Amino acid sequence: MQRYLLSRLVQSFLLLLGVLIVVFFMIRLTGDPVSLMVPKEAPAEVREAFREANGFNRPLYAQFFEYLLNAFQLDLGHSLKFRQSNLSIIMERLPSTVYLATISLFLAIVIAVPIGIIGGFNPGSAADTVGRAFGLFGQTIPGFVFALYLILIFAVRLGWLPSFGRDFWYSVILPATALSIGGIGQFVRLTRSAVLEIRNEDYIRTARSKGLSKMAIGARHVARNAALALISVVTVQYSYMLGGSIYIESIFAWPGLGNLLQGAIVDRDFPLIQALAIVFSFFVVTLNLLTDVIYAVIDPRIRYGS
């Protein structure tokens, strides 16, 4: 297990290093950073002062090594708009994004997994048909379109829920529902497929012959084996909810990282965009590492085969 974990840690470190390299050179490939960050109408002396203050007049290799050193020291630079540390800005917004993503993932699992299990145990039934239609709906409708319908129905016409901000505990209901719809579609389809594959295994037939109910079989036998298929999708979906919620957060004016990224793009705050890209990438790499560890715990064959 230690050897397996060490190999995954090394791979995660190399992947994160690759992300840092890509982020650094992508900013440079878009053109002169000074031209992107400073208004075109700014005087030449202002542009040169900005270039010197941010080290853009230094050789590229020197900028690159300083950038790597600062990143590993958690120094992600300073925002041009807010005039403060990017890391402090991100840490202020991070709890809101984690809260929204966690609630959205919880909703997706609680709704989708039972639907998938029922459909897998009863293929072709009315419940299975409704569940498959619900899953197809979740996979086909864009989250931001669903968000607009939610606002129109529950905020504008019915007036039950707020359509923006995080002023009340129930402010999370609409954005979390909109953000979870894609995950619901994925989880329903995958859970149903896993149950269909597992339900004809020998140990399931043995459990039936012992007189166990479908609920007991599902809880004791199917859930554990189906969980292995769900883990990777759950972590990938959670990564999306953390880093890909820019549209949902912007629509609902949710004070998280997605809304912050949207504002940074509009304001051309490239140091903040770069810092956010690094943070989002760190989340993805960390969640992938966690997935590998959970896989190894659930199925020892994985760590012994690595």
N, C-alpha and C positions, 0 to 999 in steps of 0.2 A: 504493500500500500504506500509506503514511504517513497519507494522508487517511482511508482506511478504518479504520485503527487508532485514529486520533484520535477519529473519530466514535463508535467502540465504547467508548473510554475515557470519553467524556463521558456516553454512555448508561448505562454501568456506575456512574459517580459519581452520576448523578441517581437511579438505581434504589436504590443504597445509601442515599442521603439519604432517599428515600421510606420505606425500611425503618426507618430510625432514627426517623422521625416516627411511623410506625404503632406501633412498639414502645412509644414514650413514651406515646402517648395510649391504647393498649390497657390499660396498667397503670392509668391514671387512670379509664378507663371501667368497670373492675371495682369501683369504689367508692373510698372514702377509703384511700389507701395505708397510713396509720397503722392503720386498722382491720384491714387485711389482714396487716400485718407484726407487730403487737403483740397479744399475747393479750387476749381480751375482759375477762378478770378483772383486768387491770393497772390500777392507780390512775390517776386523771385526770392527776396531776402527772407520772407516768411517760410517759403518752401525749404530753403537751405537750412534755416534754423531748425525746422521740424526734422529734417533729414539727419542733422547732426545730433539733435537731442535724443533721437530714437536709435542712433547707431547705424542708420542705413547708408552712411558714407563709408563704413568699414568694409573690408573684403567679405565676400559671401561666406567663406569658410569660417571666418571669425564670428560672424553673426549666427551661423548655424550651431557652432559649439557652445556659444553663450546661451543660445535658445535652449539646447538640450540640457545644459547645466541648470539653468533656471527652472525648466520644467520638472526635473527630478528633485529640485529643492522646493517645489510647489509655488514657484514664483511665475505666475501666468501673465505678468505684465499689468498695465493700467488701461482703463477704459478712456477713450478720447472724449466721450460724452459725459460720463459721470465723474471723471477726474479722480478715480480711486482705484484700488486694487481690484482686478478682475475676479480674483478668488473670493474676496469678501462679498462682492456683488452676487456671485454665483451661490455662495453659501447662504445668503439671505433668501434667495428664490428657491433653492433646492428643496426645502421641506414641503413647499406647496406642490411641486411636481411629483415628489415621492408619494405624498398623500393621495393625490389624484390618481396616479398610476396604480397604487396599491388597491385603492377602492375599486378601480376599473377592473383590475385582474381578479379581485375577489368576486365581483359581480359576474364576470365571464365564466369563472369556474363553477360557481354555485348554480348558475342557470344552465350552462351547456353540458356539464358532465352528467347530471341526472337524465337530461334529454337524450344524450348519446347512449347511455347505458340502457334506458328503456327501449330505444329504437333498436339497439344491437340484440337485445334479448327477444324482441318481438318484430322481426323484419317483415315488412309488408303490411303491418297493422295501421290503424288510423293514427295512433300515437306516433308511429315511426314516420308516417307521411307528413304529419304536422311538424315533427322535429326536423326532418330533412328540409322541408320548405323554410323553416326558421333559420336553419344553418345556411342554406343557400342565400337567403335574404341578407344575413350577416356578412357573407363573403362578397356579395356583389355591390351593395350600396356603399358609397364612400362615406367615411365617418363625418366629414364636414357637411355633406348634404343631409345626413341623418340629424346632425346637430341643428341645422336650420329648421327642419320639420319639428323637432322637439321644442325649440324656442317658439315657433309659430303656435303650436298646440297648447303647451303647458304654461308658457309665460305670457304670450300675447292674448290668446283667446280665453283660456281658462283662468289665467292669473294665479296659478297655484304655486309656481316656483320662480325664483329670480333668474334672470337671463345673463347676468354678468357679475363678476366680483366674487369675493369670498367672505362676505359680511356675516353670513349665518351658517349653521352647521349643515343645513339642507341645500346650501348653494352648490354643493358638490354633486348633487343627484343628476342634473342634466349633463354637465360635462363628462362625468364618469360613465353615464349610460351611452353617450355618443362615442366615447373613446373605447368602450368595451365591445361594441357591436362587431368589429372585425374579429376579435378574439373569440367571441361566442360562436361565430360561423366556423372558425377553424377547429375549436374544441369539440363542437358537436360532430363534425365530420370525422375527426380523428378518433374520438372516443367510440363512436359507433363502429368504425372499421376495426378497432382493436377488440371490441367485444365480440363482433362477428367472427373474428379469427380465433378468439380464445374459447368461445362457448362450445366448440366441438372437440376440445382437448380431452384426453383421457381422465385427467384429474377432475374435470367438471362433470363428466358422466359418473365418476365414482361418487362425487358429492351428491349428485341427484339420486343415485341409488341408495344413499344413506337417508334419504328423506328430507334433506335440507331444502328450505324454501328458496325461491329465486332471490329474495332480498338477502338472505344469509350467504348464498353463493356469491352474489355480487359484492357484498361487503368483505368477505373473507378471502375469496380467490381471485375474482375478476379485477377488483380495484387495484391490487398490488401489481398484477401483471400488466394491466393497462396503464398504470402510472409511468412505467418505463418509457412507453411510447409518447406520453404526454409531456414528460419533463422538458425535452428540448424545445417543444413548441411553446410551452409556458414561459420559459426563460427568454426565448426569442421575442415572444409577444410582449413580455414585460420590458425588454430592451426598447421595443418600438414605442411602448407607452411612455417610457421615460424620455426618449430622444426624439420621437416622431410626433409628439403631441402639439407641434407648433400651430397647426390650423385650429385644433380644438381650443387650445388656450387663448389664441387670438380672438376667436369667435366669442368666447365667453369672458374675455378680459380676465382670465385666470392668472394670478400673479406668480407664474412659474417660469422655468427655464425656456420653455417653448415660446412664450410671449416675449421673454427677454431677447431670444434669438431673432424673432421677427422684428423687434424694434432696432436691434443692432444692425440688421441688414438694411433697413430703411435709412438709418442714420449713418451708414457706412463706417461703423465702428469696428474695423477689422481686427484690432487686438482683442476685443471682446468676442468676436465671432471665432477667432482662432482658439481662444481659451475655452469656449463652449464646445467646440469640436473635440478638443482634447478630453474634456470632462465626459462628454457623451461616449466617446470611444473607450474611456476607462471603464465606464459602466458596462458596456457591451463585453469587453474582455473579461471583466470580473465575473459577470453573470455566466459567461461561457465556461470559465474555470469552475465556478460553483456547480454548473451542470455536470461537468466531468466527474467531480467528486461525488455528487449524489448518484450518478450512474454506477460508480464503482462500489458505493455502499449497498445499493439495491441489488446489483448483479455482479458478484465477485469475478465472474468470468472475464469481465472487461479489463480489470486491473491485472489479472494474471496473463491475459493475452497481449497486453501492451508491451 
